Amino acid sequence: MGGAAAADYAWLSDRWTDGVGTTELCINFVRDLSPADAMRRITVTPGTSGKVSVAAYAAQGGTVLADTGWGTRYVTNVAEPLSLGTAVATVFANVEDSEFSFWSNERLITTFGLYGYRYREGDDSDRLLADARDLNLCGDGYCENHVAGALALASRVTGVHLSRAHYARPALTGSSDHLQAGW
């Protein structure tokens, strides 16, 4: 337990929240991969454009992917190749759904809804219990910082830290239209 706190990622949650409080984000923390390697693993070609895109930010300890089309949320075409030999944590939130998933070396360790932690699943679904409690993610009701807390949990479990300075730097970007076809 320990490490990133929800307050450390409130700015990122706010960045993906509109003026009326609706959050729409799909963020992946990928341990020990460069932005170019992460993009290669999900077959996104940097510099391409399309309807939706992925931006890969160099961060301390790895890469953070920000996906405008949510294609990286769907585990069959993204989490497994991203987690091969490493780990990836995904935080997804929109008006209809919100979830956290943690994969390590192509194994789903745990996944849960941000408002339903008790319904978690995975090969080791209790592995993150202490951190989830510390970040106030275990309650099944409303919480001010569920998304920010989930982003902090992603940082803790992968060891990847995205600062505002990292986010302000140019990112590798590319079309993720083809990822949409996988779901």
C-alpha positions as CSV (number, residue, x, y, z in Angstrom):
1,M,0.0,0.0,0.0
2,G,1.1,3.5,-0.6
3,G,2.2,5.5,-3.6
4,A,0.0,7.6,-5.7
5,A,-3.1,9.2,-4.2
6,A,-6.4,10.2,-5.9
7,A,-5.4,13.8,-5.5
8,D,-2.3,13.1,-7.7
9,Y,-4.6,12.3,-10.6
10,A,-7.5,14.6,-10.1
11,W,-6.1,16.9,-12.8
12,L,-6.1,14.0,-15.3
13,S,-9.7,13.1,-14.4
14,D,-10.7,16.7,-14.7
15,R,-8.9,17.0,-18.2
16,W,-11.3,14.3,-19.5
17,T,-14.4,15.7,-17.8
18,D,-16.7,18.2,-19.4
19,G,-18.2,21.4,-17.8
20,V,-21.2,19.5,-16.4
21,G,-19.3,16.7,-14.7
22,T,-19.4,14.0,-17.3
23,T,-16.2,12.0,-17.5
24,E,-15.3,10.3,-20.8
25,L,-11.9,8.6,-20.7
26,C,-9.9,5.5,-21.5
27,I,-6.4,5.6,-20.0
28,N,-3.9,2.8,-19.9
29,F,-0.7,2.7,-17.7
30,V,1.9,0.4,-19.3
31,R,4.9,-0.7,-17.3
32,D,8.4,-0.5,-18.9
33,L,7.4,0.1,-22.5
34,S,8.3,3.2,-24.5
35,P,5.5,5.0,-26.3
36,A,6.7,3.5,-29.6
37,D,6.7,0.0,-28.3
38,A,3.3,0.4,-26.8
39,M,1.9,1.7,-30.1
40,R,3.6,-1.1,-32.0
41,R,2.0,-3.8,-29.7
42,I,-1.5,-2.4,-30.4
43,T,-0.7,-2.0,-34.1
44,V,-1.2,1.8,-34.1
45,T,1.0,3.6,-36.5
46,P,2.2,7.0,-35.2
47,G,1.4,9.9,-37.4
48,T,-1.8,8.4,-38.9
49,S,-5.1,10.0,-38.5
50,G,-8.7,8.8,-38.4
51,K,-12.0,9.2,-36.6
52,V,-10.5,8.2,-33.2
53,S,-6.9,8.1,-32.0
54,V,-4.5,7.0,-29.3
55,A,-1.9,9.3,-27.8
56,A,1.2,7.6,-26.1
57,Y,2.9,9.7,-23.4
58,A,6.3,8.9,-22.0
59,A,6.0,8.7,-18.3
60,Q,8.2,7.7,-15.3
61,G,8.3,3.9,-15.4
62,G,6.6,3.4,-18.8
63,T,3.9,4.8,-21.0
64,V,0.4,6.1,-20.6
65,L,-2.0,5.7,-23.5
66,A,-5.0,8.1,-23.8
67,D,-7.6,6.7,-26.2
68,T,-10.3,9.0,-27.6
69,G,-12.2,6.0,-29.2
70,W,-12.1,3.6,-26.2
71,G,-10.7,0.8,-28.4
72,T,-8.0,0.1,-25.8
73,R,-10.7,-0.7,-23.3
74,Y,-11.6,-4.0,-24.9
75,V,-9.2,-6.5,-23.6
76,T,-9.1,-9.1,-26.4
77,N,-7.3,-6.8,-28.8
78,V,-5.2,-4.6,-26.6
79,A,-4.5,-5.7,-23.0
80,E,-3.0,-9.1,-23.8
81,P,-0.4,-7.8,-26.2
82,L,0.3,-4.8,-24.1
83,S,0.9,-6.9,-20.9
84,L,3.2,-9.5,-22.5
85,G,6.2,-9.6,-20.2
86,T,5.0,-6.6,-18.3
87,A,1.7,-5.1,-16.8
88,V,-1.1,-2.8,-18.0
89,A,-3.8,-1.1,-16.0
90,T,-6.8,0.4,-17.8
91,V,-9.3,2.9,-16.4
92,F,-12.4,3.5,-18.4
93,A,-15.3,5.8,-17.6
94,N,-18.2,7.3,-19.5
95,V,-21.9,8.1,-18.6
96,E,-22.9,4.4,-19.0
97,D,-20.1,2.5,-17.5
98,S,-16.8,2.7,-15.6
99,E,-14.2,0.0,-14.8
100,F,-10.7,-0.8,-13.8
101,S,-8.7,-3.7,-15.2
102,F,-5.2,-4.9,-14.4
103,W,-3.4,-7.4,-16.6
104,S,0.1,-8.9,-16.0
105,N,1.8,-11.0,-18.6
106,E,-1.3,-11.7,-20.6
107,R,-3.3,-12.7,-17.4
108,L,-6.3,-10.7,-16.2
109,I,-5.5,-10.2,-12.5
110,T,-8.6,-8.2,-11.6
111,T,-11.3,-6.2,-13.1
112,F,-14.1,-4.3,-11.4
113,G,-16.6,-1.6,-11.9
114,L,-15.7,1.7,-10.2
115,Y,-19.0,1.6,-8.4
116,G,-19.1,-2.1,-7.7
117,Y,-15.8,-3.3,-6.3
118,R,-17.4,-6.3,-4.6
119,Y,-18.2,-7.8,-8.1
120,R,-14.5,-8.0,-9.1
121,E,-13.2,-10.9,-11.2
122,G,-9.9,-12.2,-12.4
123,D,-7.2,-14.7,-11.6
124,D,-6.2,-12.9,-8.4
125,S,-9.1,-10.6,-7.8
126,D,-8.1,-9.7,-4.2
127,R,-4.5,-8.8,-5.0
128,L,-5.3,-5.0,-5.0
129,L,-7.7,-5.0,-2.1
130,A,-5.5,-3.1,0.3
131,D,-4.7,-0.4,-2.2
132,A,-8.4,-0.3,-3.4
133,R,-9.4,0.3,0.3
134,D,-6.8,2.9,0.8
135,L,-8.0,4.8,-2.3
136,N,-11.7,4.5,-1.3
137,L,-12.6,2.3,-4.2
138,C,-14.2,-0.5,-2.2
139,G,-17.5,1.2,-1.5
140,D,-20.3,0.5,-3.9
141,G,-21.8,4.0,-3.7
142,Y,-21.0,7.5,-5.0
143,C,-17.5,8.8,-4.2
144,E,-16.1,12.1,-5.3
145,N,-12.8,10.7,-6.6
146,H,-13.6,7.2,-8.0
147,V,-12.0,8.0,-11.4
148,A,-9.0,9.8,-9.9
149,G,-8.7,7.0,-7.3
150,A,-8.7,4.4,-10.1
151,L,-6.0,6.3,-12.0
152,A,-3.9,6.4,-8.8
153,L,-4.5,2.6,-8.4
154,A,-3.3,2.1,-12.0
155,S,-0.2,4.1,-11.2
156,R,0.5,2.1,-8.1
157,V,0.1,-1.3,-9.6
158,T,2.1,-0.6,-12.7
159,G,4.7,1.7,-11.2
160,V,4.0,4.2,-14.0
161,H,3.6,7.8,-13.0
162,L,2.2,10.4,-15.4
163,S,2.8,14.0,-14.2
164,R,1.4,17.1,-15.7
165,A,4.8,17.8,-17.2
166,H,4.8,14.4,-18.9
167,Y,1.3,15.1,-20.2
168,A,2.2,18.5,-21.5
169,R,5.0,17.1,-23.7
170,P,4.3,16.0,-27.3
171,A,2.9,12.5,-27.5
172,L,3.1,9.9,-30.2
173,T,-0.4,9.8,-31.8
174,G,-2.0,7.6,-34.3
175,S,-5.4,6.4,-35.6
176,S,-7.1,3.7,-33.6
177,D,-10.0,3.2,-36.0
178,H,-9.0,-0.4,-36.6
179,L,-9.2,-1.2,-32.9
180,Q,-12.9,-0.4,-33.0
181,A,-13.6,-3.2,-35.5
182,G,-12.4,-5.7,-32.9
183,W,-15.5,-5.1,-30.8
